[in-house]
Amino acid sequence: MHDTCKIWLQYVIPQHFLSLLMFSLTHWRWRLWKNTLINFVIKKYQVDMTIAEYAKADEYVHFNAFFTRRLKPDARPVNTETGSIISPVDALISAAGRIDGETIYQAKARQYSLNALLASEQSLLPHYTDGDFATLYLSPSDYHRIHMPIDGELESMIYVPGCLFSVNALTTKHVDALFARNERVICTFNTAAGKVSLIMIAAIFVGGMTTIWHGQITPGKGDQIQRCYYTDKPPALPKGAEMGRFNMGSTVIMLLERDRINWSQQMQAGNWLAMGSKIGEFLPAPNSE
């Protein structure tokens, strides 16, 4: 009954208003407020500040600066093996594996449509049908910058408006097509492993999403799907380079073409990944010499 009430409440609360409010509160620079909030989160979620570039609450201008904090240069070494694909984030694996045609596994007895996730972007759908995916959940204690899993050139960025359900284990099990309903940003890159998409999924209290080439995308992007295609001098980002960040925690879904990755054994639901760790090796195109 308690879980049912939690789910029902998310359908009726003003999700976007609360996220705008959270955006304002997490950027408030009043020293007492932001230091109290930072120290509370550090204690509650046991955040490891020994690996952060700045270890004290006073060193951050507001809570969001703490939440999107940089780490020390050696805190997350990037696997440099030729052909390796790395985790783009610190995250818990919610699910990973093969896409069944156009159906992606969400949780027990729940699936959702690849076409819906991609907002009916027909240029991408054939590439990921029967492909591979990984759903990576960022908890409040994790590092919240997103990095490139492989060298790539940006092809497109698609902003998709939507709901702001939370993306924890409870809602993943009970809200149909959760990731295809929530607000999201689809970033697609051309790589040696074919097309690779990193999809940033927003959630309740996620006060904003940012990419390094565009800046702040949400809040304030609007209520229409917006598509940007980078055909003239597309940004090129090496493996391990930062590509974006969440201003509060959420989920990243990584999509890969069929038979282009050999997953590492650790890619099992429930395992935790460190950004930069090897999650697989990319395979040559099926018809390549």
KEKE-3310 file (N, C-alpha, C; in steps of 0.2 Angstrom, whole numbers, plus 5000, padded with zeros to 4 digits):
npx = (5004:5010:5020:5011:5005:5015:5018:5006:5006:5015:5009:5000:5006:5014:5025:5034:5034:5040:5052:5058:5057:5067:5078:5080:5082:5094:5103:5104:5114:5116:5125:5123:5112:5116:5128:5123:5114:5123:5131:5122:5118:5130:5132:5121:5120:5133:5144:5159:5171:5184:5189:5185:5188:5187:5185:5177:5162:5161:5169:5161:5150:5137:5124:5122:5134:5142:5135:5138:5151:5169:5181:5196:5211:5216:5206:5196:5202:5204:5200:5212:5214:5216:5201:5192:5177:5171:5163:5151:5148:5147:5138:5124:5120:5105:5099:5104:5110:5103:5093:5077:5071:5062:5060:5063:5070:5064:5060:5055:5043:5040:5042:5047:5046:5058:5056:5048:5056:5066:5059:5052:5062:5067:5079:5087:5081:5083:5096:5097:5088:5087:5099:5110:5109:5111:5106:5109:5109:5111:5115:5111:5124:5133:5145:5142:5144:5144:5153:5162:5160:5168:5178:5171:5161:5150:5133:5120:5108:5094:5080:5068:5053:5043:5037:5041:5044:5051:5066:5069:5071:5058:5049:5053:5049:5035:5030:5024:5033:5043:5055:5053:5044:5048:5055:5069:5086:5093:5108:5118:5132:5145:5155:5169:5163:5151:5135:5133:5122:5119:5108:5101:5091:5078:5071:5060:5064:5076:5085:5090:5098:5114:5124:5141:5143:5132:5127:5116:5102:5089:5081:5068:5068:5056:5040:5040:5047:5064:5076:5093:5105:5122:5131:5141:5157:5156:5157:5171:5174:5185:5187:5182:5181:5172:5155:5143:5131:5121:5111:5104:5102:5100:5096:5106:5104:5112:5114:5118:5124:5118:5128:5140:5147:5155:5151:5158:5160:5155:5144:5130:5114:5112:5126:5139:5146:5161:5165:5174:5179:5181:5168:5166:5171:5173:5166:5171:5163:5150:5151:5164:5181)
npy = (4994:5006:5008:5009:5021:5030:5029:5033:5046:5052:5054:5064:5075:5092:5090:5097:5110:5108:5103:5115:5123:5116:5118:5131:5132:5124:5132:5142:5154:5157:5155:5148:5140:5133:5126:5119:5110:5103:5097:5089:5080:5074:5067:5059:5051:5046:5051:5050:5061:5062:5059:5070:5085:5097:5097:5102:5109:5123:5127:5126:5136:5135:5122:5115:5116:5108:5096:5093:5091:5091:5078:5072:5071:5058:5050:5043:5033:5031:5017:5012:5003:4997:4997:4996:4999:5011:5013:5027:5034:5035:5023:5012:4997:4995:4987:4978:4972:4963:4971:4967:4965:4979:4981:4985:4979:4984:4981:4968:4960:4971:4981:4992:5003:5004:5014:5023:5028:5034:5044:5043:5044:5041:5040:5034:5023:5010:5007:5003:4993:4977:4979:4983:4988:4998:5002:5014:5019:5033:5037:5048:5048:5047:5052:5065:5068:5065:5055:5051:5035:5030:5035:5048:5057:5070:5068:5071:5079:5077:5084:5079:5083:5079:5068:5069:5058:5049:5039:5028:5011:5007:5015:5011:4998:4999:5009:5011:5010:5019:5026:5030:5039:5050:5066:5069:5069:5065:5060:5057:5049:5046:5033:5021:5010:5010:5019:5027:5030:5041:5043:5055:5054:5063:5067:5068:5082:5083:5096:5101:5098:5097:5099:5099:5105:5113:5119:5123:5114:5110:5116:5124:5122:5120:5114:5106:5093:5095:5095:5094:5094:5090:5093:5101:5103:5094:5092:5084:5071:5063:5047:5046:5059:5073:5074:5079:5083:5080:5090:5086:5069:5055:5045:5036:5030:5019:5016:5004:4998:4983:4968:4974:4975:4967:4962:4965:4954:4959:4966:4965:4966:4976:4977:4989:5002:5011:5026:5026:5013:4998:4991:4983:4977:4984:4978:4973:4980:4969:4966:4970:4969)
npz = (5000:5004:4994:4983:4985:4984:4971:4965:4969:4962:4950:4951:4957:4954:4943:4934:4939:4952:4949:4943:4954:4962:4954:4957:4971:4972:4966:4974:4983:4997:5011:5023:5020:5008:5013:5023:5016:5008:5017:5023:5013:5010:5022:5023:5011:5011:5004:4995:4998:4997:4985:4978:4969:4977:4994:5004:5010:5010:4999:4988:4977:4977:4980:4968:4962:4970:4968:4955:4955:4951:4950:4957:4947:4946:4950:4943:4933:4915:4905:4893:4883:4867:4857:4868:4876:4888:4904:4904:4915:4933:4940:4944:4937:4929:4919:4905:4889:4875:4863:4859:4844:4842:4856:4872:4887:4903:4917:4927:4919:4912:4898:4885:4870:4858:4847:4853:4863:4856:4851:4839:4829:4814:4807:4816:4821:4813:4815:4829:4831:4836:4842:4855:4873:4888:4903:4915:4931:4941:4957:4971:4978:4968:4955:4944:4931:4914:4902:4887:4880:4870:4857:4847:4835:4836:4830:4831:4841:4851:4859:4870:4876:4891:4904:4922:4931:4945:4944:4951:4958:4962:4954:4941:4941:4941:4933:4918:4903:4907:4904:4891:4893:4901:4901:4890:4883:4868:4863:4849:4842:4829:4828:4830:4832:4825:4826:4841:4854:4868:4880:4890:4904:4911:4927:4942:4951:4945:4941:4929:4913:4905:4891:4884:4872:4870:4881:4895:4894:4899:4914:4903:4890:4882:4875:4864:4853:4849:4837:4833:4821:4817:4805:4799:4803:4815:4833:4840:4851:4862:4869:4886:4888:4895:4891:4895:4909:4924:4933:4944:4950:4939:4925:4913:4897:4886:4869:4857:4840:4832:4836:4838:4850:4863:4878:4894:4908:4919:4916:4922:4929:4944:4947:4951:4942:4939:4932:4917:4918:4910:4900:4889:4873:4857:4841:4824:4810:4803:4790:4787:4780)
capx = (5000:5014:5023:5006:5004:5021:5018:5000:5007:5019:5005:4996:5010:5016:5032:5039:5035:5044:5059:5060:5059:5073:5083:5082:5085:5101:5108:5104:5121:5116:5130:5120:5108:5120:5132:5118:5111:5128:5133:5117:5118:5137:5131:5115:5122:5140:5147:5166:5173:5191:5191:5183:5193:5186:5182:5173:5156:5162:5172:5156:5146:5130:5123:5123:5141:5144:5132:5141:5158:5174:5185:5203:5213:5217:5200:5193:5206:5200:5203:5215:5215:5213:5195:5188:5172:5171:5157:5151:5146:5147:5131:5122:5117:5098:5098:5109:5109:5101:5086:5073:5068:5061:5058:5069:5068:5064:5060:5051:5036:5039:5046:5045:5047:5064:5054:5045:5062:5069:5054:5051:5068:5068:5086:5091:5078:5086:5103:5097:5084:5090:5105:5112:5108:5113:5102:5113:5106:5115:5112:5114:5131:5138:5148:5136:5146:5144:5159:5162:5162:5172:5179:5165:5159:5142:5129:5113:5105:5086:5077:5061:5049:5040:5035:5047:5044:5057:5068:5072:5069:5051:5045:5055:5045:5028:5027:5024:5037:5045:5061:5051:5039:5051:5059:5076:5090:5096:5115:5121:5139:5147:5161:5172:5158:5145:5132:5132:5118:5119:5101:5100:5084:5077:5067:5058:5069:5082:5084:5093:5103:5118:5130:5147:5143:5126:5126:5110:5096:5083:5074:5067:5069:5050:5036:5040:5053:5068:5081:5099:5110:5128:5134:5146:5162:5153:5161:5174:5176:5189:5185:5184:5180:5166:5150:5137:5130:5115:5111:5103:5104:5095:5098:5108:5103:5117:5112:5124:5121:5119:5134:5146:5150:5156:5150:5162:5156:5152:5138:5125:5110:5114:5133:5140:5152:5165:5166:5181:5180:5180:5162:5166:5175:5169:5168:5171:5156:5149:5154:5171:5186)
capy = (5000:5012:5009:5011:5028:5033:5029:5037:5053:5055:5055:5070:5081:5096:5088:5102:5115:5106:5103:5122:5125:5113:5121:5138:5130:5121:5137:5148:5155:5159:5151:5144:5136:5128:5122:5114:5105:5099:5092:5084:5075:5070:5062:5054:5046:5043:5053:5050:5068:5061:5059:5076:5091:5101:5092:5105:5113:5130:5128:5126:5142:5133:5115:5112:5115:5102:5090:5091:5092:5087:5073:5073:5068:5051:5047:5039:5032:5029:5012:5015:4997:4998:4993:4995:5004:5012:5016:5034:5037:5031:5021:5005:4994:4993:4982:4978:4966:4964:4974:4962:4969:4986:4981:4985:4977:4989:4978:4962:4960:4978:4983:4998:5003:5008:5019:5028:5031:5038:5050:5041:5047:5036:5039:5030:5016:5004:5006:5000:4987:4971:4981:4982:4993:4998:5007:5015:5023:5037:5038:5054:5048:5046:5057:5066:5070:5060:5055:5047:5028:5028:5041:5049:5064:5071:5068:5074:5080:5078:5086:5076:5084:5073:5068:5069:5053:5047:5034:5023:5004:5007:5017:5006:4991:5000:5014:5008:5014:5025:5030:5033:5044:5055:5071:5066:5072:5060:5062:5052:5050:5042:5030:5015:5004:5012:5024:5026:5035:5042:5046:5057:5054:5067:5064:5073:5086:5084:5103:5103:5094:5101:5096:5104:5109:5117:5122:5121:5112:5110:5118:5130:5121:5120:5108:5103:5090:5099:5091:5098:5089:5093:5091:5105:5103:5091:5091:5077:5070:5057:5042:5048:5066:5075:5077:5082:5082:5081:5095:5082:5063:5052:5039:5036:5024:5019:5011:5002:4994:4975:4964:4979:4976:4961:4965:4962:4949:4963:4970:4962:4971:4976:4979:4996:5004:5017:5030:5025:5006:4994:4988:4979:4978:4985:4973:4976:4979:4963:4964:4973:4964)
capz = (5000:5004:4987:4978:4987:4981:4963:4963:4971:4956:4944:4953:4959:4948:4942:4931:4944:4958:4946:4943:4961:4964:4951:4960:4977:4971:4964:4979:4986:5004:5013:5028:5016:5003:5017:5027:5012:5005:5022:5024:5007:5011:5027:5022:5006:5012:4998:4996:4996:4997:4978:4975:4968:4983:4999:5009:5008:5009:4993:4982:4977:4978:4980:4961:4960:4973:4965:4948:4956:4948:4954:4956:4940:4946:4954:4938:4927:4909:4902:4887:4879:4860:4856:4874:4878:4895:4907:4903:4921:4939:4940:4945:4931:4930:4914:4900:4885:4868:4861:4856:4839:4845:4862:4877:4894:4908:4923:4927:4915:4909:4892:4881:4863:4855:4843:4858:4867:4851:4848:4832:4824:4809:4805:4821:4823:4810:4818:4835:4831:4838:4845:4862:4877:4895:4907:4920:4936:4945:4963:4974:4980:4962:4951:4940:4925:4909:4898:4881:4881:4865:4853:4843:4832:4837:4824:4832:4848:4851:4865:4870:4882:4894:4911:4926:4936:4948:4940:4955:4957:4963:4948:4936:4941:4942:4929:4911:4898:4911:4901:4885:4894:4904:4897:4889:4878:4864:4859:4845:4839:4825:4831:4826:4834:4822:4830:4848:4857:4875:4881:4897:4906:4917:4933:4947:4955:4941:4940:4923:4910:4901:4887:4884:4866:4869:4888:4898:4889:4903:4912:4899:4882:4879:4876:4858:4851:4845:4834:4830:4817:4816:4798:4798:4808:4821:4839:4841:4858:4863:4874:4892:4888:4897:4886:4899:4916:4927:4939:4949:4948:4935:4922:4906:4893:4880:4864:4852:4835:4833:4835:4838:4857:4867:4884:4899:4912:4925:4914:4925:4933:4951:4948:4951:4938:4939:4925:4914:4918:4904:4900:4884:4867:4851:4836:4818:4806:4801:4783:4785:4779)
cpx = (5004:5017:5017:5005:5009:5020:5012:5002:5011:5015:5001:5000:5012:5023:5036:5040:5040:5051:5062:5062:5065:5079:5085:5085:5092:5106:5108:5111:5121:5120:5127:5116:5112:5124:5128:5116:5117:5130:5128:5117:5125:5136:5126:5117:5129:5144:5155:5169:5181:5194:5189:5188:5193:5182:5177:5167:5157:5166:5168:5152:5139:5129:5124:5130:5144:5141:5135:5149:5163:5177:5192:5205:5214:5211:5197:5197:5202:5204:5206:5216:5212:5206:5190:5183:5171:5164:5157:5150:5148:5140:5130:5118:5110:5096:5103:5108:5106:5094:5083:5069:5068:5059:5064:5066:5069:5065:5056:5044:5035:5044:5044:5048:5053:5061:5051:5051:5066:5065:5053:5056:5070:5075:5090:5088:5081:5093:5103:5092:5088:5098:5106:5110:5110:5109:5106:5110:5111:5112:5114:5121:5136:5140:5143:5138:5146:5150:5158:5164:5167:5173:5173:5165:5152:5139:5123:5112:5098:5084:5070:5058:5045:5038:5042:5046:5050:5060:5072:5069:5061:5047:5047:5051:5038:5025:5029:5029:5040:5050:5059:5045:5042:5055:5066:5080:5094:5102:5118:5127:5140:5154:5164:5167:5151:5142:5131:5128:5118:5113:5101:5093:5083:5072:5065:5064:5076:5081:5087:5098:5107:5123:5135:5147:5137:5125:5120:5105:5089:5085:5074:5067:5062:5046:5036:5047:5057:5074:5087:5103:5116:5132:5140:5151:5159:5159:5164:5176:5179:5186:5187:5182:5173:5161:5144:5136:5123:5115:5108:5103:5098:5098:5101:5107:5108:5114:5118:5120:5122:5125:5140:5149:5150:5156:5155:5157:5152:5146:5132:5121:5112:5121:5134:5146:5155:5166:5173:5183:5178:5173:5161:5171:5171:5171:5167:5164:5156:5151:5160:5176:5190)
cpy = (5006:5013:5011:5019:5032:5034:5034:5044:5056:5057:5062:5076:5085:5095:5093:5108:5114:5105:5110:5125:5122:5116:5128:5136:5128:5126:5143:5148:5157:5153:5146:5138:5130:5124:5117:5108:5101:5094:5087:5078:5071:5065:5057:5049:5044:5045:5053:5057:5067:5061:5066:5081:5095:5097:5095:5109:5120:5132:5128:5132:5140:5125:5112:5111:5109:5096:5088:5092:5088:5083:5075:5069:5061:5047:5042:5037:5029:5023:5013:5009:4999:4994:4993:5001:5004:5014:5024:5038:5032:5029:5013:5003:4992:4987:4983:4972:4968:4967:4969:4965:4976:4986:4980:4983:4983:4986:4972:4963:4967:4979:4990:4998:5007:5014:5025:5032:5036:5044:5049:5044:5041:5035:5035:5023:5010:5002:5002:4994:4981:4972:4979:4988:4992:5003:5008:5021:5027:5039:5045:5054:5048:5052:5058:5069:5064:5061:5051:5040:5026:5035:5042:5056:5064:5072:5072:5074:5081:5079:5083:5078:5078:5074:5068:5064:5051:5041:5029:5016:5004:5009:5013:5000:4993:5005:5012:5013:5020:5029:5033:5038:5051:5060:5068:5070:5066:5062:5056:5053:5044:5039:5024:5009:5006:5018:5022:5032:5035:5046:5048:5058:5058:5064:5070:5075:5086:5091:5105:5098:5098:5097:5101:5108:5114:5121:5119:5120:5112:5113:5123:5128:5121:5114:5105:5099:5095:5095:5096:5092:5093:5090:5095:5106:5100:5091:5084:5076:5063:5053:5045:5056:5068:5077:5080:5081:5083:5086:5092:5075:5060:5046:5040:5030:5024:5014:5010:4998:4986:4972:4969:4979:4969:4963:4961:4958:4953:4967:4966:4967:4970:4977:4986:4997:5010:5020:5028:5018:5003:4990:4983:4981:4979:4980:4976:4976:4972:4961:4967:4967:4963)
cpz = (5000:4998:4982:4979:4984:4974:4961:4964:4965:4950:4945:4955:4953:4947:4939:4936:4950:4955:4945:4949:4964:4961:4954:4967:4977:4969:4969:4983:4993:5007:5018:5024:5012:5007:5020:5022:5009:5011:5024:5019:5008:5016:5026:5016:5006:5006:4999:4994:4996:4990:4974:4974:4974:4988:5004:5006:5006:5002:4987:4983:4979:4978:4973:4960:4964:4970:4958:4949:4952:4953:4953:4950:4940:4949:4949:4932:4921:4906:4895:4882:4872:4859:4862:4873:4885:4897:4906:4910:4927:4940:4942:4939:4932:4925:4909:4896:4878:4868:4857:4850:4841:4852:4867:4884:4899:4915:4922:4924:4913:4904:4889:4874:4862:4851:4848:4861:4862:4848:4841:4827:4820:4806:4810:4822:4819:4813:4825:4836:4831:4840:4852:4866:4884:4898:4914:4925:4940:4951:4966:4976:4974:4959:4946:4933:4920:4904:4892:4882:4876:4861:4848:4841:4833:4830:4825:4840:4848:4858:4865:4876:4885:4901:4915:4932:4939:4944:4945:4954:4957:4956:4942:4935:4940:4936:4922:4907:4901:4907:4894:4886:4897:4899:4896:4883:4875:4861:4855:4842:4834:4827:4827:4828:4830:4826:4837:4851:4865:4877:4889:4899:4912:4922:4937:4951:4951:4938:4933:4920:4905:4897:4886:4877:4866:4876:4891:4893:4893:4910:4906:4892:4879:4879:4869:4857:4847:4843:4831:4827:4815:4810:4797:4804:4815:4827:4839:4848:4859:4869:4881:4893:4891:4891:4889:4906:4918:4932:4945:4946:4943:4932:4915:4903:4887:4875:4859:4846:4836:4832:4835:4845:4860:4874:4889:4904:4918:4923:4916:4929:4941:4952:4947:4946:4940:4933:4923:4914:4912:4904:4894:4878:4861:4845:4829:4815:4803:4794:4781:4784:4785)
residu = (MET:HIS:ASP:THR:CYS:LYS:ILE:TRP:LEU:GLN:TYR:VAL:ILE:PRO:GLN:HIS:PHE:LEU:SER:LEU:LEU:MET:PHE:SER:LEU:THR:HIS:TRP:ARG:TRP:ARG:LEU:TRP:LYS:ASN:THR:LEU:ILE:ASN:PHE:VAL:ILE:LYS:LYS:TYR:GLN:VAL:ASP:MET:THR:ILE:ALA:GLU:TYR:ALA:LYS:ALA:ASP:GLU:TYR:VAL:HIS:PHE:ASN:ALA:PHE:PHE:THR:ARG:ARG:LEU:LYS:PRO:ASP:ALA:ARG:PRO:VAL:ASN:THR:GLU:THR:GLY:SER:ILE:ILE:SER:PRO:VAL:ASP:ALA:LEU:ILE:SER:ALA:ALA:GLY:ARG:ILE:ASP:GLY:GLU:THR:ILE:TYR:GLN:ALA:LYS:ALA:ARG:GLN:TYR:SER:LEU:ASN:ALA:LEU:LEU:ALA:SER:GLU:GLN:SER:LEU:LEU:PRO:HIS:TYR:THR:ASP:GLY:ASP:PHE:ALA:THR:LEU:TYR:LEU:SER:PRO:SER:ASP:TYR:HIS:ARG:ILE:HIS:MET:PRO:ILE:ASP:GLY:GLU:LEU:GLU:SER:MET:ILE:TYR:VAL:PRO:GLY:CYS:LEU:PHE:SER:VAL:ASN:ALA:LEU:THR:THR:LYS:HIS:VAL:ASP:ALA:LEU:PHE:ALA:ARG:ASN:GLU:ARG:VAL:ILE:CYS:THR:PHE:ASN:THR:ALA:ALA:GLY:LYS:VAL:SER:LEU:ILE:MET:ILE:ALA:ALA:ILE:PHE:VAL:GLY:GLY:MET:THR:THR:ILE:TRP:HIS:GLY:GLN:ILE:THR:PRO:GLY:LYS:GLY:ASP:GLN:ILE:GLN:ARG:CYS:TYR:TYR:THR:ASP:LYS:PRO:PRO:ALA:LEU:PRO:LYS:GLY:ALA:GLU:MET:GLY:ARG:PHE:ASN:MET:GLY:SER:THR:VAL:ILE:MET:LEU:LEU:GLU:ARG:ASP:ARG:ILE:ASN:TRP:SER:GLN:GLN:MET:GLN:ALA:GLY:ASN:TRP:LEU:ALA:MET:GLY:SER:LYS:ILE:GLY:GLU:PHE:LEU:PRO:ALA:PRO:ASN:SER:GLU)
# end
